[in-house]
Amino acid sequence: MMEIDLLFGRNIGGKLGVTDKRWTAFLAREVTPRFPDGLTVFDAYGQWRDTRRKRVVREQSKVVRIITSDADAQAKIDAVVEAYKRRFRQQSVGVVTRPACVSF
């Protein structure tokens, strides 16, 4: 199986713009329909280097972990990432993909 972590920053224009309500709606509309078998969401605090402004940006974040054997997982992840970037004017969404030995 594959273990996929999606790292979503929640700031828009330097302020928390992806509120809990907006996040929950995005998760329900974009992520859950593509991965209905289940996922886990973590609250996180992240930072990244803004190379244009030459500074470190810190922000509240969400991590979504998906365990899947879906052959179409990459296309679904790409669609989720593009939807988030477009909807919340984000530069990027972090994606970590690794093989996993899993049992439930």
N, C-alpha and C positions, 0 to 999 in steps of 0.2 A: 504494500500500500504506500501511499504518499502522505506525508505530513506537510501541510502548507500553512504558513503564518502570513497574514496580511497585516501591515502596520499602517494605521490610519492616523494622521495628525488631525487635530480638531480646530486649529486656529485658522481664521480667515482675516487677513489684514492685520495680523498681530494680536487679535482678540479671539476669545473662544466663540467661534461662529457656528460650529457644529454642536448645537445643544443636545442634551439627552433626548429630547423629543425628535429633533431632526435626525439624530443617529438611529434611533429606534425605527423611524419610518424608512430610512435608507436600508437598514438591515432587513426589514420585512419585505421591502419592494425589490431589492437588487440581489441580496446574498441568499436568503432563505429559499427562494424559488429555484435557484441554481444548485443548491446543496441541501435538499430537503431531508437527507438522512441524518443530519445533525452537524453541529459545530459548537465551539466554545468561544466566548468573548471575555477578554480580560481588560480591565482598566489599567492604563499604563501612563507613565510620564516619560516623554522622549525629548531628545534634542538632536539637532542637525546643524551643519554649517551652511549658512547662506553665503555662497561664494560671491554673489553680486554685491551684497552689502558688507561683506567681510566681518560677519559676526555669527555667534552661536545663538540659535533660536531654540527656546525651550517651550514645550507645550504639552497639554493633556492629550492623551492618545488612546486609541483602542487597538487591541490585537485580536484578530479573529483566527482561531486555529481550526483547520479542516483536515480530517483524516478521510482519505478517499481512495478508491481504486477505479474511479471514473476515467475512462479513456479520453473524455472530452474536458477534463478538469482544467487544462491550461487555457483553452478558449473561454471557459466560464470565468476563470480568474481574470483574464484580460478584460472581459466585459465589465466585471465588477470594478476593476481598477479605473477603467476609462469613465465609467458612470460616476464614480466618486470624484475624480479629478474635474470632470465637467461640472457636476452639480455644485461642488464646494470650492471651485477655483483653486485646486491644489496643484503644486508642481509635480508631485509624485506620490506614490503609495509604495511602501516597502513590501517586497514579496520574498519569502524564504521558502524554498521547496527542498525537501529531503526524503529519501526513502525511509520507511519505518516498518518495523515488525510489530504488528498490532493484534490484540485479541480483545474481544468484548464479552 
